[in-house]
Amino acid sequence: MYAVIRTGGQQTTVREGETIEIQKIPGEVGEEVVFDDVLIIRDEKATIIGRPRVEKAQVLGKIVSQHRGPKIRVYKFKKRKGYSRTQGHRQPHTGVLIREIKR
């Protein structure tokens, strides 16, 4: 069984027992989280497609980490002007263990 959820402006496919990495959500490590924005649920028998979301469906998870992703280097350059700038960025992420998909 799997589900497609929307979090942080992105859609993510999740399965029970799987650990996913999403954009940062508030909460401490060990806290329970509930994703109500479920778009699709698929099991062995049927596929339920929400319009726009599946009613009364939830995905339950547990926060396992709050961390930052790899550093990305941003380099700006203008030819023949003597202009160049280097900047770094690290995007915050949350690791979530998917515990249960409820229909």
C-alpha positions as a printed NumPy array, in Angstrom:
array([[  0.   ,   0.   ,   0.   ],
       [  1.206,   3.512,  -0.762],
       [ -0.123,   7.067,  -0.709],
       [  0.743,  10.373,  -2.318],
       [  0.802,  13.311,   0.082],
       [  1.391,  17.028,  -0.397],
       [  3.77 ,  18.755,   2.   ],
       [  5.914,  21.843,   1.59 ],
       [  4.442,  22.536,  -1.854],
       [  5.658,  19.17 ,  -3.154],
       [  4.001,  15.805,  -3.714],
       [  5.674,  12.761,  -2.174],
       [  4.947,   9.042,  -2.533],
       [  5.073,   7.278,   0.854],
       [  4.852,   3.669,   2.056],
       [  4.416,   2.308,   5.579],
       [  7.747,   1.715,   7.328],
       [  9.636,   4.011,   4.949],
       [ 11.683,   7.047,   6.007],
       [ 11.247,  10.11 ,   3.821],
       [ 13.087,  13.424,   3.681],
       [ 10.86 ,  16.485,   3.219],
       [ 11.181,  20.235,   3.578],
       [ 11.417,  21.312,   7.199],
       [  8.267,  21.086,   9.307],
       [  8.03 ,  22.325,  12.899],
       [  8.519,  19.753,  15.662],
       [ 11.09 ,  17.971,  17.757],
       [ 12.665,  14.576,  17.128],
       [ 10.305,  11.869,  18.41 ],
       [  7.085,  13.858,  17.896],
       [  4.166,  12.417,  15.957],
       [  3.006,  14.178,  12.776],
       [ -0.219,  13.816,  10.789],
       [ -0.45 ,  14.556,   7.063],
       [ -4.078,  15.306,   6.12 ],
       [ -3.402,  16.405,   2.55 ],
       [ -3.59 ,  12.912,   0.971],
       [ -4.063,  12.95 ,  -2.809],
       [ -4.019,   9.227,  -3.741],
       [ -4.21 ,   5.941,  -1.827],
       [ -3.383,   2.667,  -3.572],
       [ -3.606,  -0.842,  -2.126],
       [ -3.861,  -4.356,  -3.594],
       [ -7.582,  -4.032,  -4.335],
       [ -8.29 ,  -0.449,  -5.349],
       [ -6.99 ,   3.008,  -6.088],
       [ -8.674,   5.987,  -4.462],
       [ -8.009,   9.301,  -6.177],
       [ -8.978,  12.464,  -4.335],
       [-10.645,  15.44 ,  -5.958],
       [ -8.527,  17.318,  -4.832],
       [ -7.825,  15.185,  -1.722],
       [ -9.118,  11.92 ,  -0.265],
       [-11.709,  12.585,   2.44 ],
       [-10.892,  11.379,   5.992],
       [ -7.539,   9.952,   4.873],
       [ -4.451,  10.47 ,   7.012],
       [ -0.816,   9.483,   6.962],
       [  0.745,   9.143,  10.419],
       [  4.46 ,   9.566,  10.93 ],
       [  7.169,  10.231,  13.475],
       [  9.96 ,  12.816,  13.17 ],
       [ 13.314,  11.017,  13.261],
       [ 15.652,  13.893,  12.338],
       [ 15.891,  17.646,  11.824],
       [ 18.933,  18.404,   9.681],
       [ 20.286,  20.516,   6.85 ],
       [ 21.036,  19.297,   3.354],
       [ 24.304,  19.561,   1.459],
       [ 25.812,  22.956,   0.755],
       [ 24.963,  24.483,  -2.598],
       [ 27.368,  27.043,  -4.066],
       [ 25.793,  30.   ,  -5.892],
       [ 28.218,  31.927,  -8.119],
       [ 27.287,  35.174,  -9.889],
       [ 29.538,  36.631, -12.562],
       [ 29.357,  39.472, -15.062],
       [ 31.929,  39.361, -17.82 ],
       [ 34.26 ,  42.328, -18.342],
       [ 32.842,  44.176, -15.298],
       [ 35.004,  42.781, -12.51 ],
       [ 31.912,  41.523, -10.705],
       [ 31.742,  38.115,  -9.054],
       [ 29.994,  36.883,  -5.902],
       [ 29.995,  33.48 ,  -4.24 ],
       [ 27.283,  32.489,  -1.799],
       [ 26.415,  29.215,  -0.065],
       [ 23.065,  27.775,   0.985],
       [ 21.954,  24.743,   3.019],
       [ 18.266,  23.817,   2.875],
       [ 16.705,  22.569,   6.147],
       [ 15.089,  19.104,   5.96 ],
       [ 13.024,  16.848,   8.226],
       [ 13.301,  13.052,   8.234],
       [  9.927,  11.358,   8.857],
       [  9.259,   7.662,   9.483],
       [  5.862,   6.727,   7.997],
       [  3.973,   4.601,  10.525],
       [  0.478,   4.163,   9.114],
       [ -1.764,   5.079,   6.185],
       [ -5.435,   5.442,   7.192],
       [ -8.333,   5.482,   4.77 ]])
